[in-house]
């Protein structure tokens, strides 16, 4: 064998040995397949502040008024006393009575966490109305407040303006020492019943009830 063939044979042998070395020993582990499970993403969505009926949720109330908590359904339990004033007061009182009955079916109840029994209650309802209905109901409420308070024909004072709450109007002594408040929002009327009356509550409960009123209007205004 001449030198050229020896050189080619040696080169081929070296290549064969090199390839054999690459395949000997522990084979390399295959790269793991990329994970198909997406990493968990923490949700930043905040729970809605209102229930489906538009009333603040228990959680929304607890954030601003921890002395009030969700309670057993109570509704708007007493009508205004304005019908005993006679005349137009009788008519507007019946309109308001129909309004409170409607509010009962769309209300949420909150009870004070105090040890007082029965516990003070706050009932809220959000009532959307078309423009004619809205005008009729607001007029009836306003008539009760402006013309059907103070001394009745019997000489007895049946109802009077409730303690002021900014943005709201109210009647005191509706039924038995209860306050009926209302406010207009873009699509209707929001109503609230405080039992016993606002002036009867402790300062802390009254302050937090006002905070609930403010927050309810704020949420409704935000749409």
Secondary structure, DSSP 8 states (H G I E B T S, - for coil): --HHHHHHHHHHHHHHHHHHHHHSSS----------S-----------SB-TTS-B-HHHHHHH-TTEEE----------SGGGG-HHHHHHHHHHHHHHHHHHTTEEEEEE-SS-SS--EEEEEEEE--HHHHHHHHHHHHHHHHHS-EE-TTS-EEEEE---BTTBEEEEEETTTEEEEEEEETTEEEEEEEES-GGGS-HHHHHHHHHHHHHHHHHHHH-
